[in-house]
């Protein structure tokens, strides 16, 4: 039977956007316009099984894109209000064979080539759930 495992791709609040002080309190690690992370899956990772990515986000106006191994992932980073107190928990199933044993990448950024002035966004706790082969 395959076993489930998880990896924390990013365990801290990450602030994307134009200015480090644009979000009240200047919380999170400021990355600028793009967040980029690499993570490694073990040799016994089962690419034949679906995986799950979870994260939480704040201040998303729907202009953010989530790219996993150079493929845009839909149905994550959904638009929501700009309430300071509203964090949205997001979960999406990752198709079989998109991830691979070894190095993988995640990019998060604006869906337009020129982000709107003053646009800022928070993402926190990116966690990947995956299975290994028997």
Secondary structure, 3 states (H helix, E strand, C coil): CCEEEEEEEECCCEEEECCCCCCCCCCCEEEECEEEEEEEECCCECCCCCEEEEEEEECCCCCEEEEECCEECCCCCCCCCCCCCCCEEEEEEECCCCCCCEEEEEEEEECCCCCCCCCEEEEEEEEEEEEECC
